[in-house]
């Protein structure tokens, strides 16, 4: 019985390993990591399908289908709004296909603050697939409350990376 329970626990995906690396009144660094059963090129491509895994409750339009991410230098993690408007959440500034993407921009409520931020997404080959690590660093003027925002942003990004992991980890019979 103990062996069966142990096997069951191994089959349940672990939540994103999340960490507030550092936080102060004017900035923070967050790190999240998940493992997916895909080759690095596939894991990287799945990350680019943001409309399929980013939660609708963390969009301005309320619809994940309105999101897009072009993993090319100058590409945009953007969201179309129903009134014809839109939002540039992040700008792609560096791409090493299948390995790494660096995006710049202030997510969520940080958009309205004088904050600069960088999201660094690395994909490493591991036995059985890939490890995807997302580091998000934000600094600047956030009404002196960046240290209070850090756990909230950490929670949101951890949830998004968990959703990415679930999207990139189809059931064995669906691969």
KOLKE-876312 format. One line per 10 residues: number of its first residue (from 1); their letters; for each residue x, z, y of N, C-alpha, C. Coordinates in nm, 2 decimals. Layout:
BEGIN
NUM	a	X:Z:Y:X:Z:Y:X:Z:Y  ...
END
This chain:
BEGIN
1	xxxxxxxxxx	0.08:0.00:-0.12:0.00:0.00:0.00:0.09:0.00:0.13  0.19:0.08:0.13:0.28:0.09:0.24:0.35:-0.05:0.27  0.38:-0.11:0.16:0.45:-0.24:0.17:0.35:-0.35:0.23  0.22:-0.34:0.19:0.12:-0.44:0.24:0.10:-0.41:0.39  0.10:-0.28:0.43:0.08:-0.25:0.57:0.20:-0.30:0.65  0.32:-0.28:0.60:0.44:-0.33:0.67:0.44:-0.48:0.68  0.40:-0.55:0.58:0.39:-0.70:0.59:0.29:-0.74:0.70  0.18:-0.67:0.70:0.07:-0.70:0.80:0.13:-0.67:0.94  0.20:-0.57:0.96:0.26:-0.54:1.09:0.36:-0.64:1.14  0.43:-0.70:1.04:0.53:-0.80:1.07:0.46:-0.93:1.11
11	xxxxxxxxxx	0.34:-0.96:1.06:0.27:-1.08:1.09:0.20:-1.08:1.22  0.18:-0.96:1.28:0.12:-0.95:1.41:0.22:-0.97:1.52  0.20:-1.07:1.61:0.30:-1.10:1.71:0.33:-0.98:1.80  0.45:-0.95:1.83:0.49:-0.84:1.92:0.46:-0.88:2.06  0.42:-0.78:2.14:0.40:-0.82:2.28:0.53:-0.85:2.35  0.52:-0.92:2.46:0.65:-0.96:2.53:0.73:-0.84:2.56  0.86:-0.85:2.53:0.95:-0.74:2.57:0.96:-0.74:2.72  0.90:-0.65:2.79:0.90:-0.65:2.93:0.98:-0.53:2.99  1.03:-0.56:3.11:1.12:-0.46:3.17:1.12:-0.48:3.32  1.10:-0.38:3.40:1.13:-0.38:3.54:1.28:-0.34:3.54
21	xxxxxxxxxx	1.37:-0.44:3.56:1.51:-0.42:3.56:1.55:-0.33:3.68  1.50:-0.36:3.80:1.53:-0.28:3.92:1.42:-0.30:4.02  1.40:-0.20:4.10:1.29:-0.22:4.20:1.33:-0.13:4.32  1.31:-0.18:4.44:1.33:-0.11:4.57:1.22:-0.15:4.66  1.22:-0.09:4.78:1.12:-0.12:4.88:1.11:-0.26:4.92  1.23:-0.33:4.90:1.23:-0.47:4.95:1.26:-0.57:4.84  1.24:-0.53:4.71:1.26:-0.63:4.61:1.26:-0.57:4.47  1.25:-0.66:4.37:1.25:-0.62:4.23:1.30:-0.73:4.14  1.34:-0.69:4.02:1.38:-0.79:3.92:1.31:-0.75:3.79  1.24:-0.85:3.73:1.16:-0.83:3.61:1.22:-0.92:3.50
31	xxxxxxxxxx	1.21:-0.87:3.37:1.26:-0.96:3.26:1.16:-0.94:3.15  1.12:-1.06:3.09:1.03:-1.06:2.98:1.09:-1.16:2.87  1.06:-1.13:2.75:1.12:-1.21:2.64:1.02:-1.22:2.52  1.00:-1.34:2.47:0.92:-1.35:2.35:0.99:-1.45:2.25  0.95:-1.44:2.13:1.00:-1.53:2.03:0.89:-1.62:1.98  0.92:-1.75:1.96:0.82:-1.84:1.91:0.88:-1.93:1.80  0.80:-1.97:1.70:0.85:-2.04:1.59:0.87:-2.19:1.61  0.92:-2.23:1.73:0.94:-2.37:1.77:1.09:-2.39:1.80  1.14:-2.51:1.78:1.27:-2.55:1.82:1.28:-2.54:1.97  1.40:-2.52:2.03:1.41:-2.50:2.17:1.34:-2.61:2.25
41	xxxxxxxxxx	1.36:-2.74:2.22:1.29:-2.85:2.29:1.14:-2.84:2.29  1.09:-2.79:2.18:0.94:-2.78:2.17:0.89:-2.66:2.24  0.97:-2.55:2.24:0.93:-2.43:2.31:0.94:-2.46:2.46  1.04:-2.53:2.51:1.05:-2.57:2.65:0.93:-2.65:2.69  0.90:-2.75:2.61:0.78:-2.84:2.64:0.65:-2.76:2.64  0.64:-2.67:2.55:0.51:-2.58:2.55:0.50:-2.50:2.68  0.62:-2.45:2.73:0.62:-2.37:2.85:0.56:-2.46:2.97  0.60:-2.59:2.96:0.55:-2.68:3.07:0.40:-2.71:3.06  0.33:-2.67:2.95:0.19:-2.69:2.94:0.11:-2.57:2.99  0.15:-2.53:3.11:0.10:-2.40:3.17:-0.05:-2.40:3.17
51	xxxxxxxxxx	-0.12:-2.51:3.19:-0.27:-2.51:3.19:-0.33:-2.47:3.06  -0.25:-2.47:2.95:-0.30:-2.43:2.82:-0.28:-2.28:2.79  -0.20:-2.21:2.86:-0.17:-2.07:2.83:-0.18:-1.97:2.94  -0.17:-2.02:3.07:-0.18:-1.92:3.18:-0.32:-1.88:3.19  -0.34:-1.75:3.21:-0.48:-1.69:3.22:-0.55:-1.73:3.34  -0.68:-1.77:3.32:-0.76:-1.82:3.43:-0.78:-1.70:3.53  -0.78:-1.58:3.49:-0.80:-1.47:3.58:-0.68:-1.44:3.67  -0.58:-1.52:3.65:-0.46:-1.51:3.74:-0.44:-1.65:3.81  -0.55:-1.71:3.85:-0.55:-1.83:3.92:-0.64:-1.81:4.05  -0.62:-1.90:4.15:-0.70:-1.89:4.26:-0.84:-1.96:4.24
61	xxxxxxxxxx	-0.84:-2.06:4.16:-0.96:-2.14:4.13:-1.04:-2.08:4.02  -0.98:-1.99:3.94:-1.06:-1.93:3.83:-1.05:-2.02:3.70  -0.97:-2.13:3.71:-0.97:-2.23:3.59:-0.82:-2.26:3.57  -0.78:-2.23:3.45:-0.64:-2.27:3.41:-0.62:-2.42:3.40  -0.73:-2.49:3.38:-0.72:-2.64:3.37:-0.68:-2.70:3.50  -0.69:-2.62:3.61:-0.64:-2.67:3.74:-0.49:-2.65:3.77  -0.42:-2.59:3.67:-0.28:-2.57:3.68:-0.20:-2.69:3.63  -0.08:-2.71:3.68:0.01:-2.81:3.63:0.15:-2.77:3.66  0.24:-2.81:3.57:0.38:-2.78:3.59:0.46:-2.90:3.54  0.54:-2.96:3.64:0.63:-3.07:3.61:0.77:-3.01:3.60
71	xxxxxxxxxx	0.82:-3.01:3.48:0.96:-2.95:3.46:1.06:-3.06:3.49  1.07:-3.10:3.61:1.17:-3.19:3.67:1.21:-3.13:3.80  1.34:-3.16:3.84:1.38:-3.11:3.97:1.29:-3.16:4.08  1.24:-3.06:4.16:1.14:-3.10:4.27:1.00:-3.09:4.21  0.98:-3.06:4.08:0.85:-3.05:4.03:0.78:-2.93:4.08  0.65:-2.93:4.05:0.57:-2.82:4.11:0.49:-2.75:4.00  0.49:-2.62:4.01:0.39:-2.54:3.93:0.28:-2.52:4.04  0.18:-2.61:4.03:0.07:-2.62:4.13:-0.06:-2.59:4.07  -0.16:-2.57:4.16:-0.30:-2.54:4.13:-0.39:-2.62:4.22  -0.47:-2.70:4.16:-0.57:-2.78:4.24:-0.69:-2.68:4.27
81	xxxxxxxxxx	-0.74:-2.69:4.39:-0.86:-2.61:4.43:-0.98:-2.70:4.43  -1.10:-2.65:4.40:-1.21:-2.74:4.40:-1.25:-2.81:4.53  -1.21:-2.75:4.64:-1.24:-2.81:4.77:-1.15:-2.92:4.81  -1.06:-2.96:4.72:-0.96:-3.06:4.75:-0.82:-3.00:4.80  -0.82:-2.87:4.82:-0.69:-2.81:4.85:-0.61:-2.78:4.73  -0.51:-2.70:4.75:-0.42:-2.66:4.64:-0.32:-2.56:4.68  -0.24:-2.52:4.58:-0.14:-2.41:4.60:-0.02:-2.45:4.52  0.10:-2.44:4.59:0.22:-2.46:4.52:0.27:-2.31:4.48  0.25:-2.28:4.36:0.30:-2.14:4.32:0.45:-2.13:4.31  0.51:-2.23:4.25:0.66:-2.23:4.23:0.71:-2.38:4.24
91	xxxxxxxxxx	0.83:-2.39:4.29:0.90:-2.53:4.29:1.01:-2.53:4.19  1.02:-2.63:4.11:1.13:-2.64:4.01:1.25:-2.69:4.08  1.36:-2.61:4.07:1.49:-2.64:4.14:1.60:-2.67:4.04  1.59:-2.64:3.91:1.69:-2.67:3.82:1.63:-2.69:3.68  1.67:-2.79:3.61:1.62:-2.81:3.47:1.74:-2.86:3.38  1.75:-2.79:3.27:1.84:-2.83:3.16:1.74:-2.84:3.04  1.69:-2.96:3.02:1.58:-2.98:2.92:1.60:-2.90:2.79  1.50:-2.83:2.74:1.51:-2.76:2.62:1.59:-2.63:2.63  1.65:-2.60:2.74:1.74:-2.48:2.75:1.70:-2.39:2.87  1.68:-2.45:2.99:1.66:-2.36:3.10:1.59:-2.44:3.22
101	xxxxxxxxxx	1.51:-2.36:3.29:1.44:-2.41:3.41:1.45:-2.29:3.51  1.48:-2.33:3.64:1.48:-2.23:3.74:1.37:-2.28:3.85  1.28:-2.19:3.88:1.18:-2.22:3.98:1.18:-2.12:4.09  1.15:-2.16:4.21:1.15:-2.07:4.33:1.01:-2.06:4.38  0.97:-1.94:4.43:0.84:-1.93:4.50:0.79:-1.79:4.47  0.70:-1.75:4.56:0.64:-1.62:4.55:0.50:-1.63:4.49  0.48:-1.56:4.38:0.36:-1.57:4.30:0.25:-1.47:4.35  0.13:-1.50:4.33:0.02:-1.41:4.36:0.02:-1.36:4.50  0.00:-1.23:4.52:-0.01:-1.17:4.65:0.12:-1.18:4.73  0.23:-1.21:4.66:0.36:-1.22:4.73:0.36:-1.35:4.82
111	xxxxxxxxxx	0.27:-1.44:4.78:0.26:-1.56:4.86:0.24:-1.54:5.01  0.17:-1.43:5.04:0.13:-1.40:5.18:0.23:-1.31:5.25  0.34:-1.28:5.18:0.45:-1.19:5.24:0.57:-1.27:5.27  0.66:-1.22:5.34:0.79:-1.29:5.37:0.89:-1.26:5.26  0.86:-1.32:5.14:0.93:-1.29:5.02:0.99:-1.42:4.96  1.11:-1.42:4.92:1.17:-1.53:4.84:1.18:-1.48:4.70  1.16:-1.57:4.60:1.16:-1.53:4.46:1.21:-1.64:4.38  1.27:-1.60:4.26:1.33:-1.70:4.17:1.28:-1.66:4.03  1.23:-1.76:3.95:1.19:-1.74:3.81:1.29:-1.82:3.73  1.36:-1.76:3.65:1.46:-1.82:3.56:1.41:-1.81:3.42
121	xxxxxxxxxx	1.39:-1.93:3.36:1.33:-1.93:3.22:1.44:-1.99:3.13  1.48:-1.91:3.03:1.59:-1.96:2.94:1.53:-1.96:2.80  1.57:-2.07:2.72:1.53:-2.09:2.59:1.65:-2.09:2.50  1.66:-1.99:2.41:1.77:-1.98:2.32:1.72:-2.00:2.17  1.80:-2.07:2.10:1.78:-2.10:1.96:1.81:-1.97:1.88  1.71:-1.93:1.80:1.73:-1.81:1.71:1.69:-1.85:1.57  1.72:-1.77:1.47:1.67:-1.81:1.33:1.52:-1.81:1.33  1.46:-1.92:1.29:1.32:-1.93:1.28:1.25:-1.98:1.40  1.32:-2.02:1.51:1.26:-2.07:1.63:1.34:-2.05:1.75  1.28:-2.00:1.86:1.34:-1.98:1.99:1.30:-1.85:2.05
131	xxxxxxxxxx	1.39:-1.80:2.14:1.36:-1.68:2.22:1.35:-1.74:2.36  1.24:-1.71:2.43:1.21:-1.75:2.57:1.22:-1.63:2.65  1.31:-1.63:2.75:1.33:-1.51:2.84:1.30:-1.56:2.98  1.21:-1.49:3.04:1.17:-1.52:3.18:1.22:-1.40:3.27  1.30:-1.43:3.37:1.35:-1.33:3.47:1.29:-1.37:3.60  1.22:-1.28:3.67:1.16:-1.30:3.80:1.22:-1.20:3.90  1.29:-1.26:4.00:1.34:-1.17:4.11:1.28:-1.21:4.24  1.24:-1.10:4.31:1.17:-1.12:4.44:1.23:-1.03:4.54  1.26:-1.08:4.66:1.31:-0.99:4.76:1.26:-1.04:4.90  1.26:-0.95:4.99:1.22:-0.98:5.13:1.13:-0.87:5.18
141	xxxxxxxxxx	1.05:-0.91:5.27:0.96:-0.81:5.34:0.82:-0.81:5.27  0.79:-0.71:5.19:0.66:-0.70:5.13:0.60:-0.57:5.18  0.60:-0.55:5.31:0.54:-0.43:5.37:0.61:-0.31:5.32  0.74:-0.32:5.27:0.81:-0.21:5.22:0.75:-0.16:5.09  0.67:-0.24:5.02:0.61:-0.19:4.90:0.65:-0.27:4.77  0.76:-0.33:4.77:0.80:-0.41:4.66:0.81:-0.33:4.53  0.86:-0.21:4.55:0.88:-0.12:4.43:0.74:-0.08:4.37  0.64:-0.08:4.45:0.50:-0.05:4.40:0.44:-0.17:4.34  0.48:-0.29:4.39:0.42:-0.41:4.34:0.49:-0.45:4.21  0.61:-0.41:4.19:0.69:-0.45:4.07:0.62:-0.42:3.94
151	xxxxxxxxxx	0.56:-0.30:3.91:0.49:-0.28:3.78:0.37:-0.37:3.77  0.30:-0.40:3.88:0.18:-0.48:3.87:0.22:-0.63:3.84  0.32:-0.68:3.91:0.37:-0.82:3.88:0.42:-0.82:3.74  0.49:-0.72:3.70:0.55:-0.71:3.56:0.44:-0.72:3.46  0.33:-0.65:3.48:0.22:-0.65:3.39:0.16:-0.79:3.38  0.14:-0.85:3.49:0.08:-0.99:3.49:0.17:-1.09:3.42  0.30:-1.09:3.45:0.39:-1.18:3.39:0.41:-1.15:3.24  0.41:-1.03:3.20:0.41:-0.99:3.06:0.29:-1.05:2.99  0.18:-1.04:3.05:0.05:-1.09:2.99:0.06:-1.24:2.98  0.11:-1.31:3.08:0.12:-1.45:3.08:0.22:-1.50:2.97
161	xxxxxxxxxx	0.33:-1.43:2.95:0.43:-1.47:2.85:0.37:-1.44:2.71  0.29:-1.33:2.70:0.22:-1.31:2.57:0.13:-1.43:2.54  0.06:-1.47:2.64:-0.03:-1.59:2.62:0.05:-1.71:2.58  0.16:-1.73:2.65:0.25:-1.85:2.61:0.29:-1.84:2.47  0.34:-1.72:2.42:0.38:-1.69:2.29:0.27:-1.73:2.19  0.14:-1.68:2.22:0.03:-1.71:2.13:0.00:-1.86:2.13  0.01:-1.93:2.24:-0.01:-2.08:2.25:0.10:-2.15:2.17  0.23:-2.10:2.18:0.34:-2.17:2.11:0.36:-2.12:1.97  0.27:-2.04:1.92:0.28:-1.99:1.78:0.16:-2.02:1.70  0.13:-2.14:1.67:0.01:-2.18:1.60:0.01:-2.12:1.46
171	xxxxx	-0.10:-2.11:1.40:-0.11:-2.06:1.26:-0.03:-2.16:1.17  0.04:-2.11:1.07:0.12:-2.20:0.98:0.05:-2.33:0.94  -0.08:-2.32:0.91:-0.15:-2.44:0.86:-0.18:-2.54:0.97  -0.16:-2.50:1.10:-0.18:-2.59:1.22:-0.06:-2.65:1.27  0.06:-2.62:1.21:0.19:-2.67:1.26:0.21:-2.81:1.21
END
